[in-house]
Amino acid sequence: MLRMDQVHVIRHKVLVEEQSMRRVARELGVSRNTVNKYLRQPEPMHTRRVRSRPAWDRVKPRLDELLAEWEPRTTGKQRLTGSLIHRQLVSEGYAAGTTLVRQYLRERHRQRQEVYIPLVHRPGEEAQVDFFEVVVELGGVWLKAWEFLLRLMYSGREFAWLYQRCDQLAFLDGHVRAFSYLDGVVRRCVYDNLKPAVRRIVGVQRVLSERFSALVSHYLFEPDFTRVGEGHDKGGVESRGKAIRLQHLTPIPRGESLAQVSQALLLNLEQAFSARPEREGKSANDLWAEERVRLLPLPTTPFEVSRITPVEVSSQSLVRVEGAWYSVPSRWARLEATAYVGVDDIRLVCLGESVTHPRQRCGGRWVRYRDYLPELAHKPKAVRQVAPELTAELGEPWGRVWRLLSDAHGEREAARVLARLLGAVCERGEEPVARALEAALSERRIALLDLIAQDDASPQSIAVPPALAEYVIESGRATDYDHLLLADGGCHE
C-alpha cells in the first residue's frame, strides 16, 4: 500500500501534468493497475486481508464444548487458564498451540464484555450514594472510618461525612445531613444493594428495610438500586469516592474528632468544586445554580435517625446495647429501660428520667460513677477502689480533698470520710458540698463534715396558716427570768 504523498504524486502527474499511466508507472516503479486504482480513489484505503485459519476452525468447536462443561465448576480464584485448556487439547490429540488457545479466550472475553451506554443527567434528577473505607488520625491514633458520599450527577455537587461505623444509623444520618446541606432533596438516589437499605431481593424487586423505608417516605425520593454485583452502574460516585480519598484524605488527616475532620473535608470539597473548569461553557457554580432550584423542598422537620431498643438494667445498674455496657442511675437497677441509639450517642430512659452517653464500640464500657453515689455513700471499700475515677469525674476540689485525706490518714480512713461526704452530696446536692470543700481547703480546716453542716444550716421560713398570721410571738431570752432568781434570795447551787 502506497503512502499518501506517493498517491498525490501519481494523481498530479496524470491528472494535472497529463502524463500517460504507462510513463508514470515506469518512473515510479509501480504497476499500471496501481496507477489506475489511485486515479479512481483519492487516498490509500486500509484493507485487511482475511486469511483462512484451518487450525482455528478445527479446534474451536472443542474449545466451546470444554468451556461450556468446565465454567460452571469454577470460581473467581479457581478459574480456567490457557495452559490448562491447552493441556487438555493435547491429551485429546488436537494439534494446537497455546497462542491459539489464548487468542480464543481473549476473543471470548471481548465478546462477553458489557457495552456501556452514555447517559444523560438532568438537573435535580439523580444522586448516587456510597460508603468508602478511609483511615484518620484522632488524638495521635490511626483509626478506620467510613466516608459517606452523596453526589449530584448533573452539577457534580457532593456531600461527604465521616463515620465511625458503616451501619444503618450512619447511612440514615448521612442522608439527613446531605439533604440539609443541599437545602433540598434529589428526586432519585442510586445505591448498591447494601443491607442498611435492602432487606431482601425478590427477582428484580427490592424489599426495603423498615428504617430506610421510613426515610424514603419522609423525604419522598425514589430509591434506585444497581444490578446485583454490578457496582459500576453508579460509576460516578465510585470514581469520585476514590478520588476524594486520594486528593483530600491523603496524607491521613488529623483531628480531635471525626466531626472536626469531616468539617475540614467538606470545606475542601466546596473549594475544589468552585475551582472546577467549565463544562460546555458553564462553570460548576452555574450548573449548581440550575440544579438547586429543581430539588424537592425539605420537610418541615428532619428525619429522626435514632433507633429505639428495649433494654434491661442489671443488678450492677448497667445496660448492654450492641455489645457495649453503659451505666445508669442505681435506682434503675433490675428495671426495664428504653435505649435511643444515635450515631454518636445513646440516650437511656427509665422512670421518667433520661441519661445520655457517648456511643461505644462493641465490647466497650462507659461507667459514670455519679450514678452510684447513694451506694458509694455506704460502701467505703468500693469508694477506695474507684476513688481516682470518681474524683476525676466530680472535678475539683474532690481530687485535692482525696489527696489531702490520703496523705493525712491513709486511703482506708480517707475512703470512709469520702463516703460520708458523698452521703452529704446525696442529701444536699453537689454544689453546696463542693462550695463547702473549697472553703475548708482555703481555710486549712480539717473538720470537713462539720463545715458542711454549718454551711447548710441556714434559716428557713415556715408557712403560717392565715388565721394565725396576725399574732406576733416574741422570742424568749434567759435574762427575762433573772427576777425569779432574785425573788428567791439568790442563786442556788
LUMKOL-939382 format. One line per field, with one value per residue (C-alpha): residue number from 1; residue in three letters; x, y, z negated. Coordinates in nm, 2 decimals, padded with zeros to 4 digits. Each point is the difference from the previous one (the first is absolute). Layout:
nr: NUM	... .
rest: ALA	... .
X: X	... .
Y: Y	... .
Z: Z	... .
***
This chain:
nr: 1	2	3	4	5	6	7	8	9	10	11	12	13	14	15	16	17	18	19	20	21	22	23	24	25	26	27	28	29	30	31	32	33	34	35	36	37	38	39	40	41	42	43	44	45	46	47	48	49	50	51	52	53	54	55	56	57	58	59	60	61	62	63	64	65	66	67	68	69	70	71	72	73	74	75	76	77	78	79	80	81	82	83	84	85	86	87	88	89	90	91	92	93	94	95	96	97	98	99	100	101	102	103	104	105	106	107	108	109	110	111	112	113	114	115	116	117	118	119	120	121	122	123	124	125	126	127	128	129	130	131	132	133	134	135	136	137	138	139	140	141	142	143	144	145	146	147	148	149	150	151	152	153	154	155	156	157	158	159	160	161	162	163	164	165	166	167	168	169	170	171	172	173	174	175	176	177	178	179	180	181	182	183	184	185	186	187	188	189	190	191	192	193	194	195	196	197	198	199	200	201	202	203	204	205	206	207	208	209	210	211	212	213	214	215	216	217	218	219	220	221	222	223	224	225	226	227	228	229	230	231	232	233	234	235	236	237	238	239	240	241	242	243	244	245	246	247	248	249	250	251	252	253	254	255	256	257	258	259	260	261	262	263	264	265	266	267	268	269	270	271	272	273	274	275	276	277	278	279	280	281	282	283	284	285	286	287	288	289	290	291	292	293	294	295	296	297	298	299	300	301	302	303	304	305	306	307	308	309	310	311	312	313	314	315	316	317	318	319	320	321	322	323	324	325	326	327	328	329	330	331	332	333	334	335	336	337	338	339	340	341	342	343	344	345	346	347	348	349	350	351	352	353	354	355	356	357	358	359	360	361	362	363	364	365	366	367	368	369	370	371	372	373	374	375	376	377	378	379	380	381	382	383	384	385	386	387	388	389	390	391	392	393	394	395	396	397	398	399	400	401	402	403	404	405	406	407	408	409	410	411	412	413	414	415	416	417	418	419	420	421	422	423	424	425	426	427	428	429	430	431	432	433	434	435	436	437	438	439	440	441	442	443	444	445	446	447	448	449	450	451	452	453	454	455	456	457	458	459	460	461	462	463	464	465	466	467	468	469	470	471	472	473	474	475	476	477	478	479	480	481	482	483	484	485	486	487	488	489	490	491	492	493 .
rest: MET	LEU	ARG	MET	ASP	GLN	VAL	HIS	VAL	ILE	ARG	HIS	LYS	VAL	LEU	VAL	GLU	GLU	GLN	SER	MET	ARG	ARG	VAL	ALA	ARG	GLU	LEU	GLY	VAL	SER	ARG	ASN	THR	VAL	ASN	LYS	TYR	LEU	ARG	GLN	PRO	GLU	PRO	MET	HIS	THR	ARG	ARG	VAL	ARG	SER	ARG	PRO	ALA	TRP	ASP	ARG	VAL	LYS	PRO	ARG	LEU	ASP	GLU	LEU	LEU	ALA	GLU	TRP	GLU	PRO	ARG	THR	THR	GLY	LYS	GLN	ARG	LEU	THR	GLY	SER	LEU	ILE	HIS	ARG	GLN	LEU	VAL	SER	GLU	GLY	TYR	ALA	ALA	GLY	THR	THR	LEU	VAL	ARG	GLN	TYR	LEU	ARG	GLU	ARG	HIS	ARG	GLN	ARG	GLN	GLU	VAL	TYR	ILE	PRO	LEU	VAL	HIS	ARG	PRO	GLY	GLU	GLU	ALA	GLN	VAL	ASP	PHE	PHE	GLU	VAL	VAL	VAL	GLU	LEU	GLY	GLY	VAL	TRP	LEU	LYS	ALA	TRP	GLU	PHE	LEU	LEU	ARG	LEU	MET	TYR	SER	GLY	ARG	GLU	PHE	ALA	TRP	LEU	TYR	GLN	ARG	CYS	ASP	GLN	LEU	ALA	PHE	LEU	ASP	GLY	HIS	VAL	ARG	ALA	PHE	SER	TYR	LEU	ASP	GLY	VAL	VAL	ARG	ARG	CYS	VAL	TYR	ASP	ASN	LEU	LYS	PRO	ALA	VAL	ARG	ARG	ILE	VAL	GLY	VAL	GLN	ARG	VAL	LEU	SER	GLU	ARG	PHE	SER	ALA	LEU	VAL	SER	HIS	TYR	LEU	PHE	GLU	PRO	ASP	PHE	THR	ARG	VAL	GLY	GLU	GLY	HIS	ASP	LYS	GLY	GLY	VAL	GLU	SER	ARG	GLY	LYS	ALA	ILE	ARG	LEU	GLN	HIS	LEU	THR	PRO	ILE	PRO	ARG	GLY	GLU	SER	LEU	ALA	GLN	VAL	SER	GLN	ALA	LEU	LEU	LEU	ASN	LEU	GLU	GLN	ALA	PHE	SER	ALA	ARG	PRO	GLU	ARG	GLU	GLY	LYS	SER	ALA	ASN	ASP	LEU	TRP	ALA	GLU	GLU	ARG	VAL	ARG	LEU	LEU	PRO	LEU	PRO	THR	THR	PRO	PHE	GLU	VAL	SER	ARG	ILE	THR	PRO	VAL	GLU	VAL	SER	SER	GLN	SER	LEU	VAL	ARG	VAL	GLU	GLY	ALA	TRP	TYR	SER	VAL	PRO	SER	ARG	TRP	ALA	ARG	LEU	GLU	ALA	THR	ALA	TYR	VAL	GLY	VAL	ASP	ASP	ILE	ARG	LEU	VAL	CYS	LEU	GLY	GLU	SER	VAL	THR	HIS	PRO	ARG	GLN	ARG	CYS	GLY	GLY	ARG	TRP	VAL	ARG	TYR	ARG	ASP	TYR	LEU	PRO	GLU	LEU	ALA	HIS	LYS	PRO	LYS	ALA	VAL	ARG	GLN	VAL	ALA	PRO	GLU	LEU	THR	ALA	GLU	LEU	GLY	GLU	PRO	TRP	GLY	ARG	VAL	TRP	ARG	LEU	LEU	SER	ASP	ALA	HIS	GLY	GLU	ARG	GLU	ALA	ALA	ARG	VAL	LEU	ALA	ARG	LEU	LEU	GLY	ALA	VAL	CYS	GLU	ARG	GLY	GLU	GLU	PRO	VAL	ALA	ARG	ALA	LEU	GLU	ALA	ALA	LEU	SER	GLU	ARG	ARG	ILE	ALA	LEU	LEU	ASP	LEU	ILE	ALA	GLN	ASP	ASP	ALA	SER	PRO	GLN	SER	ILE	ALA	VAL	PRO	PRO	ALA	LEU	ALA	GLU	TYR	VAL	ILE	GLU	SER	GLY	ARG	ALA	THR	ASP	TYR	ASP	HIS	LEU	LEU	LEU	ALA	ASP	GLY	GLY	CYS	HIS	GLU .
X: 00.00	00.14	00.04	-00.22	00.29	00.05	-00.37	00.02	00.29	-00.18	-00.32	00.18	00.21	-00.29	-00.28	00.19	00.31	-00.19	00.26	-00.09	-00.06	00.27	00.26	-00.10	00.00	00.35	00.14	-00.14	00.06	-00.36	-00.24	-00.25	-00.28	00.12	00.01	-00.35	-00.13	00.12	-00.14	-00.34	00.05	00.16	00.18	00.13	-00.26	00.09	-00.12	00.06	00.04	-00.20	00.21	-00.13	00.06	-00.03	00.14	-00.24	-00.30	00.10	00.06	-00.26	-00.30	00.18	00.10	-00.36	-00.10	00.28	-00.09	-00.37	00.08	00.26	-00.11	-00.28	00.26	00.23	00.02	00.16	00.33	-00.03	-00.05	00.09	00.34	00.15	00.26	-00.26	-00.22	00.30	00.11	-00.35	00.00	00.34	-00.11	-00.29	00.23	-00.07	00.29	-00.03	00.24	-00.05	-00.02	-00.31	-00.17	00.09	-00.13	-00.33	-00.03	00.07	-00.26	-00.25	00.06	-00.03	-00.33	-00.14	00.10	-00.28	-00.05	-00.07	-00.25	00.07	-00.27	-00.16	-00.03	-00.26	-00.01	-00.13	-00.08	00.27	00.25	00.23	00.09	00.26	00.24	00.38	00.25	00.26	00.26	00.01	00.22	-00.19	00.20	00.32	-00.16	-00.08	-00.36	-00.21	-00.29	-00.27	-00.05	-00.37	-00.03	-00.30	00.07	-00.24	00.06	-00.10	00.21	00.24	-00.08	00.08	-00.03	00.24	00.01	00.21	-00.15	00.14	-00.22	-00.14	-00.34	-00.36	00.01	00.29	-00.17	-00.32	00.19	00.20	-00.32	-00.14	00.32	00.04	-00.35	00.03	00.34	-00.15	-00.32	-00.21	-00.07	00.10	-00.27	00.18	00.30	00.20	00.15	00.17	-00.22	00.14	-00.15	-00.10	-00.24	-00.10	-00.14	-00.06	00.02	-00.29	00.08	00.04	-00.19	00.16	-00.16	00.12	00.10	-00.25	00.21	00.11	-00.36	-00.09	00.28	-00.12	-00.36	00.12	00.19	-00.20	00.29	00.02	00.25	00.17	00.24	00.27	00.00	00.13	00.38	00.01	00.13	00.11	-00.37	00.08	00.35	-00.02	00.01	00.23	00.28	-00.06	00.01	00.34	00.12	-00.10	00.19	00.31	-00.04	-00.14	00.07	00.36	00.22	-00.21	-00.20	00.04	-00.25	-00.15	-00.33	-00.16	-00.23	00.30	00.17	-00.34	-00.04	00.35	-00.08	-00.32	00.17	00.27	-00.27	-00.18	00.32	00.08	-00.35	00.02	00.34	-00.12	00.05	-00.30	-00.20	-00.18	00.05	-00.14	00.19	-00.07	-00.18	-00.22	-00.10	-00.07	-00.22	-00.20	-00.03	-00.08	-00.33	-00.11	00.05	-00.31	-00.06	00.11	-00.27	-00.08	00.18	00.31	-00.02	00.05	00.30	00.01	-00.09	-00.22	00.11	-00.15	00.27	00.02	00.20	00.23	00.06	00.31	-00.22	00.15	-00.18	00.14	-00.06	00.16	00.27	00.10	-00.08	-00.13	-00.07	-00.34	-00.12	00.01	-00.37	-00.07	00.16	-00.19	-00.26	-00.08	00.12	00.00	00.31	-00.01	00.31	00.14	00.31	00.22	-00.19	-00.25	-00.29	-00.14	-00.35	-00.16	-00.23	-00.06	00.37	00.27	00.38	00.22	00.33	00.25	-00.06	00.27	00.14	-00.10	00.16	00.05	-00.10	-00.12	-00.05	-00.10	00.05	-00.24	-00.27	00.12	00.03	-00.27	00.17	00.35	-00.11	-00.05	00.29	00.34	00.19	-00.16	00.09	00.36	00.01	-00.16	00.12	00.23	-00.27	-00.27	00.19	00.11	-00.36	-00.12	00.28	00.17	00.02	-00.07	00.34	00.18	-00.22	00.07	00.38	-00.01	-00.19	00.21	00.33	-00.13	-00.18	00.06	-00.23	-00.21	-00.11	-00.01	-00.25	-00.22	00.00	-00.06	-00.30	-00.15	00.06	-00.18	-00.29	-00.01	-00.01	-00.31	-00.17	00.09	00.12	00.33	00.04	-00.03	00.23	00.26	-00.03	00.06	00.30	00.15	-00.04	00.15	00.31	00.04	-00.02	00.21	-00.27	-00.01	-00.36	-00.15	-00.33	-00.06	00.06	-00.25	-00.26	00.07	-00.02	-00.33	-00.15	-00.18	-00.32	-00.31	-00.34	-00.31	-00.34	-00.25	-00.38	-00.19	-00.20	00.33	00.18	-00.10	00.15	00.34	00.22	00.31	00.30	00.09	00.33	00.17	00.03	-00.38	00.00	00.26	-00.26	-00.12	00.34	00.02	-00.34	00.11	00.30	00.28	00.15	-00.02	00.27 .
Y: 00.00	00.34	00.30	00.31	00.20	-00.27	00.00	00.38	-00.02	-00.26	00.20	00.33	-00.15	-00.16	00.25	00.33	-00.06	-00.23	-00.27	-00.35	-00.27	-00.22	00.27	00.08	-00.37	-00.04	00.31	-00.08	-00.38	-00.10	-00.19	00.16	-00.16	00.18	00.33	-00.06	-00.09	00.33	00.20	-00.13	00.04	00.32	-00.17	-00.34	-00.24	-00.21	-00.35	-00.31	-00.32	-00.29	-00.31	-00.35	-00.16	-00.37	-00.08	00.25	-00.14	-00.35	00.07	00.27	-00.24	-00.21	00.32	00.11	-00.34	00.00	00.35	-00.09	-00.31	00.15	00.36	-00.09	-00.17	00.30	00.30	00.34	-00.14	-00.35	00.10	-00.15	00.09	-00.04	-00.25	-00.22	-00.01	-00.05	-00.30	-00.15	00.05	-00.17	-00.29	-00.05	00.01	00.35	00.17	00.36	00.24	00.20	00.32	-00.12	-00.09	00.34	00.18	-00.19	00.10	00.36	00.01	-00.17	00.25	00.29	-00.12	-00.05	00.34	00.25	00.30	00.31	00.26	00.37	00.13	00.34	00.16	00.27	00.27	-00.12	-00.35	-00.23	-00.05	-00.30	-00.11	-00.23	-00.07	00.00	-00.13	00.25	00.05	00.31	00.10	00.10	00.09	-00.14	-00.34	-00.14	-00.12	-00.15	00.22	00.00	00.28	00.05	00.17	00.14	00.14	00.19	-00.12	00.31	00.27	-00.23	00.16	-00.24	-00.05	-00.22	-00.08	-00.24	-00.26	-00.25	-00.28	-00.10	-00.09	00.10	00.29	00.16	-00.07	00.18	00.28	00.06	00.06	00.24	00.20	00.00	00.12	00.27	00.10	00.02	00.17	-00.24	-00.36	-00.16	-00.19	-00.34	-00.15	-00.29	-00.26	-00.34	-00.28	00.09	-00.15	00.33	00.06	-00.34	-00.28	-00.25	-00.03	-00.17	-00.02	00.35	00.14	00.13	-00.03	00.30	00.00	00.15	00.31	00.07	-00.02	00.25	00.23	-00.03	00.08	00.30	00.16	-00.14	-00.09	-00.31	-00.27	-00.17	-00.29	-00.14	-00.35	-00.26	00.00	00.29	00.29	00.18	00.09	00.29	00.07	00.37	-00.03	-00.30	00.19	00.32	-00.17	-00.15	00.34	00.18	-00.26	00.08	00.37	00.11	-00.27	-00.06	00.04	-00.14	00.29	00.08	00.14	-00.03	-00.16	-00.13	00.30	00.23	-00.20	-00.01	00.37	00.06	-00.26	00.17	00.34	-00.14	-00.15	00.33	00.18	-00.28	00.02	00.38	-00.04	-00.27	00.09	00.10	-00.27	00.09	00.37	-00.02	00.01	-00.24	00.27	00.07	-00.37	00.00	00.31	-00.19	-00.31	00.14	00.16	-00.35	-00.17	-00.11	00.22	-00.13	-00.12	00.23	-00.23	-00.22	-00.38	-00.15	-00.23	-00.16	-00.37	-00.10	-00.31	-00.14	-00.10	-00.15	00.16	-00.25	-00.03	00.21	00.28	-00.06	-00.05	-00.17	00.15	-00.14	-00.18	00.30	00.08	00.32	00.11	00.14	00.15	-00.27	00.04	-00.15	-00.34	-00.31	00.21	00.02	00.31	00.13	00.09	00.26	-00.10	00.29	00.04	00.14	-00.04	-00.22	00.14	-00.23	00.06	-00.15	00.12	00.32	00.09	-00.02	-00.01	00.03	-00.16	00.00	-00.30	-00.27	-00.27	-00.36	-00.12	00.35	00.12	00.35	00.03	00.33	-00.03	00.29	-00.27	-00.19	00.27	-00.14	-00.34	00.15	00.20	-00.33	-00.20	00.15	-00.29	00.06	00.37	-00.09	-00.21	00.26	00.32	00.12	-00.05	00.15	00.31	00.06	-00.01	00.23	00.24	00.23	00.04	-00.37	-00.10	00.22	-00.12	-00.36	00.06	00.20	-00.27	-00.28	00.18	00.08	-00.32	-00.26	-00.13	-00.21	00.28	00.24	-00.22	00.00	00.38	00.03	-00.24	00.23	00.30	-00.19	-00.05	00.37	00.04	-00.23	00.20	00.36	-00.01	00.02	00.38	00.08	-00.27	00.10	00.36	-00.11	-00.21	00.30	00.21	-00.27	-00.03	00.38	00.02	-00.31	-00.15	-00.38	-00.04	-00.02	-00.16	00.27	00.27	-00.15	-00.02	00.37	00.10	-00.16	00.13	00.31	00.13	-00.12	00.16	-00.20	00.04	00.14	-00.05	00.32	-00.01	00.03	00.24	00.31	-00.13	00.12	-00.24	00.14	-00.22	-00.07	00.09	-00.15	00.35	00.03	-00.24	00.16	00.16	-00.34	-00.08	00.32	-00.05	-00.33	00.15	-00.07	-00.27	-00.35	-00.26 .
Z: 00.00	00.10	-00.22	00.03	00.15	00.27	00.09	00.03	00.25	00.21	00.02	00.07	00.29	00.17	-00.07	00.00	00.20	00.25	00.01	00.10	-00.25	00.16	-00.04	-00.36	-00.09	00.15	-00.18	-00.34	00.02	-00.05	00.22	00.23	-00.20	-00.31	00.19	00.13	-00.35	-00.16	00.29	-00.11	-00.38	-00.14	-00.30	-00.09	-00.15	-00.31	00.07	-00.20	00.18	-00.15	00.00	-00.05	-00.35	00.03	-00.35	-00.16	00.19	-00.11	-00.37	-00.07	-00.03	-00.26	-00.19	-00.02	-00.14	-00.26	-00.13	-00.01	-00.21	-00.23	-00.06	-00.25	-00.21	-00.04	-00.24	00.02	-00.14	00.14	00.37	00.33	00.15	00.35	-00.12	-00.16	00.31	00.23	-00.20	00.03	00.38	00.04	-00.21	00.24	00.30	00.14	00.17	-00.14	-00.17	-00.31	00.20	00.18	-00.33	-00.16	00.31	-00.03	-00.37	00.07	00.28	-00.22	-00.28	00.25	00.13	-00.35	-00.13	-00.07	00.23	-00.20	00.11	-00.04	-00.23	-00.03	-00.35	-00.05	-00.28	-00.33	00.14	-00.13	-00.28	-00.06	-00.36	-00.14	-00.29	00.02	-00.25	-00.12	-00.28	-00.22	-00.30	-00.31	-00.31	00.15	00.07	00.35	00.03	00.28	00.09	00.28	00.25	00.09	00.34	00.18	00.35	00.22	00.35	00.20	-00.18	-00.17	-00.34	-00.28	-00.37	-00.21	-00.37	-00.20	-00.24	-00.25	00.13	00.34	-00.14	00.06	-00.25	00.19	00.33	-00.11	-00.17	00.31	00.20	-00.26	-00.01	00.38	00.07	-00.26	00.15	00.35	-00.13	00.21	00.09	00.33	00.18	00.03	-00.19	00.15	-00.24	-00.02	-00.15	-00.34	-00.32	-00.17	00.29	00.14	-00.22	00.28	00.38	00.18	00.37	00.11	-00.30	-00.31	-00.34	-00.20	-00.36	-00.24	-00.10	00.36	00.12	-00.27	00.13	00.36	-00.12	-00.20	00.29	00.29	00.23	00.22	-00.10	00.29	-00.02	00.22	00.14	-00.24	00.03	00.24	-00.21	00.32	00.06	-00.23	00.13	-00.06	-00.38	00.01	00.18	-00.19	-00.34	00.08	00.13	-00.32	-00.20	00.20	00.05	-00.33	-00.25	00.08	-00.20	-00.28	-00.15	-00.37	-00.24	-00.35	00.12	00.32	00.01	00.01	00.29	00.18	-00.02	00.15	00.28	00.09	00.02	00.23	00.22	00.03	00.10	00.26	00.14	00.06	00.17	00.25	00.37	00.21	00.17	00.32	-00.07	-00.36	-00.32	-00.29	-00.19	00.30	00.02	-00.37	00.03	00.27	-00.21	-00.34	00.12	00.13	-00.34	-00.20	-00.31	-00.34	-00.25	-00.29	-00.24	00.06	-00.02	-00.34	00.04	-00.34	-00.03	-00.30	-00.19	-00.32	-00.26	-00.35	-00.28	-00.18	-00.37	00.05	00.15	00.35	00.33	00.31	00.34	00.32	-00.21	-00.20	-00.37	-00.14	-00.36	-00.11	-00.33	-00.27	-00.08	00.35	-00.10	00.11	00.20	00.37	00.19	00.36	00.20	00.28	00.20	00.21	00.22	-00.27	-00.33	-00.18	-00.21	-00.27	-00.14	-00.32	-00.28	00.20	-00.01	00.27	00.02	00.31	00.06	00.29	00.22	-00.05	00.23	-00.06	-00.31	-00.14	-00.34	-00.12	-00.37	-00.17	-00.37	-00.08	00.07	-00.31	-00.26	-00.23	-00.01	-00.03	-00.30	-00.19	00.14	-00.09	00.14	00.34	-00.03	-00.06	00.32	00.23	-00.17	00.28	00.27	-00.23	-00.10	00.36	00.10	-00.28	00.08	-00.25	-00.29	-00.04	00.13	-00.25	-00.28	00.08	00.01	-00.32	-00.19	00.14	-00.09	-00.35	-00.10	00.27	00.27	-00.23	-00.23	00.29	00.17	-00.31	-00.01	00.37	-00.03	-00.26	00.23	00.28	-00.24	-00.05	00.38	00.02	-00.28	00.09	00.36	00.17	00.02	-00.38	-00.10	00.26	-00.12	-00.36	00.10	00.18	-00.32	-00.21	00.22	00.01	-00.38	-00.05	-00.22	-00.06	-00.14	00.35	-00.11	-00.27	00.25	00.25	-00.28	-00.08	00.36	00.03	-00.32	00.14	-00.15	00.18	00.01	-00.12	00.15	-00.25	00.03	00.09	-00.33	-00.20	00.22	-00.21	-00.32	-00.10	-00.20	-00.16	-00.05	-00.37	-00.17	-00.30	-00.17	00.00	-00.29	-00.22	-00.22	-00.11	-00.13	-00.19	-00.16	-00.13	-00.18	00.24	00.20	-00.13	00.08 .
***
